[in-house]
Amino acid sequence: MARLRILIVEDSVMVRRRLADVFADDPSFTVVGEAGDGERGFELCQRLRPDVVTLDLMLPGINGVEVTKRIMAHCPTPIVIFSGVENRTMGLHLLDALSAGAVDAVEKPTRFATEEWTGELLTRVKLAARPPTVPPTPTKAITEAAMRPRAARMVAIGASTGGPAAVKDILQRLPPDFPLPMLLVMHLSEKFEASMVDWLGKSSTIPVRHAVDGEPIPPSGRPVLLMARANKHLVLREGRLRLVDGPERHSSRPSVDVLFESVAKELGPRAIGCLLTGMGKDGAEGLGAMQRAGAMTLAQDEASSVVFGMPREAIRLGAVRHVLALKDIPAWLDGFARQRIETGHA
């Protein structure tokens, strides 16, 4: 099997050498070029056409966000951002790079590269370069259960790799009077969560904030997106939002499965479950629980997903009623929610 050709763009010579050594130790990779600034990185990407670019966010000259935009405009290549999120501003830059087309992000190690960090880096770079390996999924309804219409009450959303840009796209396309509150679980670190709220909020007419433990479920007619906190599961319990510890699910806390399962139990057919792009299978079983409880369920399609793992697993389990392209999800959500409110029963 051909090795994946890697271009490293990083201004620190020490970090650049560390990265080159990590890739050299794995027979799946070969480093075809290195650059210490953004201009040189863009030039090498055009000339060498690597399989993946690992790109530092903060570079002399043009920064990682601008390099990402140039690469995606002139020589589209999978990009994995390599960055430390020391503050909210850095987090916003990272989200801008992901929105501009970068596939994923890996945090810089604090001191030395541990085996765990090295394994995560190599896995994410391989996934970034991997072409789709399953047949395209349909973009229309797979199944439609016969159920008594019930007034929609809540949208529960789960996402991971590629999720920030996907959620931003949905928020930008939803009308400001979207009639339902939304709950969101993404796999985020504590360093990243505050920046995510700011970044999503500035590009949306719908308010975005973190969920507060013990607050009641927001009322219909007042659109809001409430995000889970890092290292806390978000659940519905007796009409209130709860932030709880609990064990990790699929190595994640918060877990999409935990949220979806609580929504299935609490709201049943009055909920809508939406599973977006992400690595792994978190959310698949939970979406199945929602479907069995009578909720409407949908998943992002393969063509518009950065990583199709989570939606694909849910489809495999038969948990998905509709598979939609990302651009079609907002209009579908808005139309379905309004229809259920007008014709449904409380």
C-alpha positions as CSV (number, residue, x, y, z in Angstrom):
1,M,0.0,0.0,0.0
2,A,1.3,3.4,-0.9
3,R,2.5,5.6,1.9
4,L,0.6,8.8,2.7
5,R,2.6,11.8,1.6
6,I,2.7,14.5,4.4
7,L,3.6,18.1,4.2
8,I,4.5,19.7,7.5
9,V,4.0,23.5,7.9
10,E,5.3,24.6,11.3
11,D,7.5,27.6,12.2
12,S,9.2,25.9,15.3
13,V,12.2,23.9,14.1
14,M,12.0,21.7,17.2
15,V,8.3,20.9,16.7
16,R,8.8,20.3,13.0
17,R,11.5,17.8,13.8
18,R,9.3,16.1,16.4
19,L,6.5,15.8,13.9
20,A,8.9,14.5,11.2
21,D,10.2,11.8,13.6
22,V,6.7,10.7,14.5
23,F,5.7,10.2,10.9
24,A,9.1,8.6,10.0
25,D,8.5,5.9,12.7
26,D,5.2,4.8,11.1
27,P,5.5,3.0,7.7
28,S,2.2,4.4,6.6
29,F,3.7,7.8,6.1
30,T,6.4,9.7,4.2
31,V,7.2,13.3,4.8
32,V,7.6,15.0,1.3
33,G,8.2,18.5,2.5
34,E,8.6,20.9,5.4
35,A,7.9,24.7,5.6
36,G,8.5,27.2,8.3
37,D,6.0,29.8,7.2
38,G,2.7,30.1,5.5
39,E,3.8,31.4,2.1
40,R,6.3,28.6,1.7
41,G,3.8,26.0,2.9
42,F,1.3,27.1,0.3
43,E,3.9,27.0,-2.4
44,L,5.0,23.5,-1.5
45,C,1.4,22.3,-1.4
46,Q,0.9,23.5,-4.9
47,R,4.1,21.9,-6.2
48,L,4.2,18.7,-4.2
49,R,0.5,17.9,-4.0
50,P,0.7,15.9,-0.7
51,D,-2.0,13.7,0.6
52,V,-2.3,15.6,3.9
53,V,-1.0,18.9,5.2
54,T,-0.3,19.3,8.9
55,L,-0.6,23.0,9.5
56,D,0.4,25.2,12.5
57,L,-2.2,27.8,13.2
58,M,0.1,30.6,14.2
59,L,2.8,31.2,11.5
60,P,5.0,34.2,10.5
61,G,3.6,36.1,7.5
62,I,0.2,34.6,6.6
63,N,-1.4,32.6,9.4
64,G,-2.9,29.1,9.3
65,V,-6.4,30.4,8.6
66,E,-5.2,32.2,5.4
67,V,-3.1,29.3,4.4
68,T,-6.1,27.0,4.7
69,K,-8.2,29.4,2.5
70,R,-5.5,29.5,-0.2
71,I,-5.0,25.8,-0.2
72,M,-8.7,25.0,-0.5
73,A,-9.1,27.6,-3.2
74,H,-6.1,26.6,-5.4
75,C,-5.1,23.0,-4.6
76,P,-7.7,21.4,-2.3
77,T,-5.9,19.1,0.2
78,P,-6.9,17.6,3.5
79,I,-5.5,19.8,6.3
80,V,-5.0,18.8,9.9
81,I,-4.5,21.9,12.1
82,F,-1.8,21.6,14.7
83,S,-2.3,24.1,17.5
84,G,-2.4,24.9,21.1
85,V,-5.6,26.6,22.3
86,E,-4.2,28.9,25.0
87,N,-7.0,31.4,25.0
88,R,-10.4,32.3,23.5
89,T,-8.9,34.2,20.6
90,M,-6.7,31.2,19.6
91,G,-9.8,29.1,19.8
92,L,-11.7,31.4,17.4
93,H,-8.8,31.3,14.9
94,L,-8.9,27.5,15.1
95,L,-12.6,27.4,14.4
96,D,-12.2,29.8,11.5
97,A,-9.6,27.4,10.0
98,L,-12.0,24.5,10.4
99,S,-14.8,26.6,8.8
100,A,-12.4,27.4,5.9
101,G,-12.0,23.8,5.1
102,A,-9.5,22.2,7.5
103,V,-10.6,18.6,8.3
104,D,-9.5,18.3,11.9
105,A,-7.4,19.7,14.7
106,V,-4.8,18.2,17.1
107,E,-3.6,20.0,20.1
108,K,0.1,20.4,20.6
109,P,1.5,18.4,23.5
110,T,2.4,20.4,26.5
111,R,5.9,19.1,26.7
112,F,6.8,15.8,25.3
113,A,4.9,13.7,22.8
114,T,3.3,10.9,24.7
115,E,2.3,7.6,23.1
116,E,-1.4,8.5,23.5
117,W,-0.9,11.9,21.7
118,T,1.2,10.3,19.0
119,G,-1.4,7.6,18.4
120,E,-4.2,10.2,18.2
121,L,-2.2,12.4,15.7
122,L,-1.5,9.4,13.4
123,T,-5.1,8.2,13.5
124,R,-6.5,11.7,12.7
125,V,-4.1,12.2,9.8
126,K,-4.9,8.8,8.4
127,L,-8.6,9.6,8.7
128,A,-8.2,13.0,7.0
129,A,-6.6,11.4,4.0
130,R,-8.9,8.4,3.7
131,P,-11.4,8.4,0.8
132,P,-15.0,7.2,1.4
133,T,-15.1,3.4,1.7
134,V,-18.8,2.8,1.7
135,P,-21.4,3.3,-1.0
136,P,-23.1,6.7,-1.1
137,T,-26.3,6.9,1.0
138,P,-29.6,8.1,-0.2
139,T,-30.6,11.7,0.4
140,K,-34.3,11.0,0.8
141,A,-36.3,9.2,3.4
142,I,-35.1,5.6,4.2
143,T,-38.1,4.7,6.2
144,E,-41.1,6.6,7.6
145,A,-42.8,5.1,10.6
146,A,-46.5,5.4,10.9
147,M,-47.1,7.4,14.1
148,R,-49.7,9.8,15.5
149,P,-48.4,13.3,14.9
150,R,-47.2,15.0,18.1
151,A,-46.2,18.6,18.5
152,A,-42.4,18.9,18.2
153,R,-40.7,20.2,21.4
154,M,-36.9,19.9,21.0
155,V,-34.1,19.2,18.6
156,A,-31.1,17.2,19.9
157,I,-27.9,17.4,17.8
158,G,-24.7,15.4,18.1
159,A,-21.4,16.0,16.2
160,S,-17.7,15.4,16.4
161,T,-15.0,15.7,13.8
162,G,-16.1,18.3,11.3
163,G,-18.9,19.3,13.7
164,P,-18.0,23.0,14.3
165,A,-18.4,24.0,10.6
166,A,-21.5,21.8,10.2
167,V,-23.3,23.3,13.2
168,K,-22.3,26.8,12.0
169,D,-23.7,26.1,8.6
170,I,-27.0,24.9,10.1
171,L,-27.3,27.9,12.4
172,Q,-26.7,30.3,9.5
173,R,-29.4,28.7,7.4
174,L,-32.1,28.4,10.0
175,P,-34.5,31.4,10.2
176,P,-34.3,33.6,13.3
177,D,-37.8,32.5,14.3
178,F,-37.0,28.8,14.2
179,P,-39.7,27.5,16.6
180,L,-37.8,25.0,18.7
181,P,-34.9,25.0,21.2
182,M,-31.9,22.9,20.4
183,L,-29.5,20.9,22.5
184,L,-26.0,20.2,21.2
185,V,-23.3,17.7,22.2
186,M,-19.8,17.9,20.6
187,H,-16.6,16.4,21.7
188,L,-14.8,19.4,23.0
189,S,-12.0,20.1,25.4
190,E,-12.3,22.7,28.2
191,K,-9.9,25.0,26.4
192,F,-12.1,25.0,23.4
193,E,-15.7,25.2,24.6
194,A,-15.8,29.0,25.4
195,S,-14.4,29.8,22.0
196,M,-17.0,27.6,20.4
197,V,-19.9,29.4,22.0
198,D,-18.5,32.8,20.9
199,W,-17.7,31.6,17.4
200,L,-21.2,30.0,16.8
201,G,-22.9,32.9,18.4
202,K,-21.3,35.6,16.2
203,S,-22.5,33.9,13.0
204,S,-26.0,33.2,14.1
205,T,-29.2,35.1,14.7
206,I,-30.2,32.3,17.1
207,P,-28.7,32.7,20.6
208,V,-26.0,30.2,21.6
209,R,-24.9,29.5,25.1
210,H,-23.9,26.7,27.5
211,A,-26.6,24.7,29.2
212,V,-27.0,25.5,32.9
213,D,-27.5,22.6,35.4
214,G,-31.1,22.6,36.7
215,E,-32.6,25.0,34.2
216,P,-36.0,24.1,32.7
217,I,-36.3,23.0,29.1
218,P,-36.5,26.2,27.1
219,P,-40.1,26.9,25.8
220,S,-41.1,26.5,22.2
221,G,-41.2,29.7,20.2
222,R,-37.9,30.9,21.6
223,P,-35.1,29.5,19.5
224,V,-31.8,28.9,21.4
225,L,-28.9,26.5,21.0
226,L,-27.7,25.1,24.4
227,M,-24.3,23.3,24.4
228,A,-23.1,20.6,26.7
229,R,-20.1,21.6,28.9
230,A,-16.7,19.8,28.5
231,N,-16.4,16.8,30.8
232,K,-20.1,16.8,31.7
233,H,-22.9,14.7,30.2
234,L,-26.0,16.8,29.2
235,V,-29.3,15.0,29.9
236,L,-33.0,15.8,30.2
237,R,-34.5,14.8,33.5
238,E,-38.0,15.6,34.8
239,G,-38.3,18.7,32.5
240,R,-34.9,20.1,33.4
241,L,-31.4,20.1,31.9
242,R,-28.8,18.3,34.0
243,L,-25.0,18.4,33.7
244,V,-23.8,15.2,35.3
245,D,-20.5,13.3,35.7
246,G,-21.1,9.6,35.0
247,P,-18.8,7.3,33.1
248,E,-17.5,8.1,29.6
249,R,-19.3,6.6,26.6
250,H,-17.2,5.8,23.6
251,S,-14.3,7.5,25.5
252,S,-16.4,10.7,25.5
253,R,-17.9,12.9,28.1
254,P,-20.2,14.6,27.1
255,S,-21.6,11.8,25.0
256,V,-24.1,12.1,22.3
257,D,-25.6,8.7,23.2
258,V,-26.2,9.9,26.8
259,L,-28.1,13.0,25.6
260,F,-30.1,11.1,22.9
261,E,-31.2,8.4,25.3
262,S,-32.4,10.9,27.9
263,V,-34.3,12.8,25.2
264,A,-35.9,9.5,24.1
265,K,-37.1,8.8,27.6
266,E,-38.2,12.3,28.4
267,L,-39.8,13.5,25.2
268,G,-40.4,10.4,23.0
269,P,-42.2,11.3,19.8
270,R,-42.0,15.0,20.6
271,A,-38.3,15.2,19.8
272,I,-36.1,15.4,16.7
273,G,-32.7,13.7,16.7
274,C,-30.0,14.9,14.3
275,L,-26.6,13.2,14.0
276,L,-23.9,15.0,12.1
277,T,-20.3,14.3,10.9
278,G,-18.0,12.6,13.3
279,M,-15.4,9.9,14.0
280,G,-16.5,6.7,15.8
281,K,-20.0,5.7,16.7
282,D,-21.1,7.9,19.5
283,G,-24.8,8.8,19.0
284,A,-25.8,5.8,16.9
285,E,-27.4,3.8,19.7
286,G,-28.9,6.9,21.2
287,L,-30.5,7.8,17.9
288,G,-31.9,4.3,17.8
289,A,-33.4,4.8,21.2
290,M,-35.0,8.0,20.0
291,Q,-36.4,6.3,16.9
292,R,-37.9,3.5,19.0
293,A,-39.5,6.1,21.2
294,G,-41.2,7.6,18.1
295,A,-38.9,10.6,17.6
296,M,-38.0,11.8,14.1
297,T,-34.4,11.0,13.3
298,L,-32.0,12.2,10.6
299,A,-28.3,12.0,9.8
300,Q,-25.9,13.9,7.6
301,D,-25.1,12.2,4.3
302,E,-21.6,10.8,3.4
303,A,-20.9,13.3,0.7
304,S,-21.1,16.4,3.0
305,S,-19.6,14.7,6.1
306,V,-16.0,15.4,7.0
307,V,-15.9,11.9,8.6
308,F,-18.9,9.7,8.0
309,G,-18.3,7.4,11.0
310,M,-21.1,8.4,13.4
311,P,-23.9,8.8,10.8
312,R,-22.8,5.6,9.0
313,E,-23.1,3.6,12.3
314,A,-26.5,5.0,13.0
315,I,-27.7,4.1,9.4
316,R,-26.2,0.6,9.8
317,L,-28.3,0.2,13.0
318,G,-31.5,1.3,11.2
319,A,-31.8,4.3,13.5
320,V,-32.2,6.9,10.8
321,R,-35.4,7.9,9.0
322,H,-33.9,10.5,6.7
323,V,-30.4,11.0,5.4
324,L,-29.8,14.5,4.2
325,A,-27.0,16.7,2.7
326,L,-25.8,19.3,5.2
327,K,-27.2,22.2,3.1
328,D,-30.7,20.6,3.2
329,I,-30.9,19.9,7.0
330,P,-31.9,23.5,8.1
331,A,-34.8,23.8,5.7
332,W,-36.0,20.3,6.6
333,L,-35.8,20.9,10.3
334,D,-37.7,24.2,10.0
335,G,-40.4,22.7,7.8
336,F,-40.9,19.6,9.9
337,A,-40.9,21.5,13.2
338,R,-43.5,24.0,12.0
339,Q,-45.7,21.2,10.5
340,R,-45.6,19.3,13.8
341,I,-46.4,22.4,15.8
342,E,-49.4,23.2,13.5
343,T,-50.8,19.7,13.1
344,G,-49.5,17.9,16.2
345,H,-50.9,17.3,19.6
346,A,-49.2,18.4,22.8
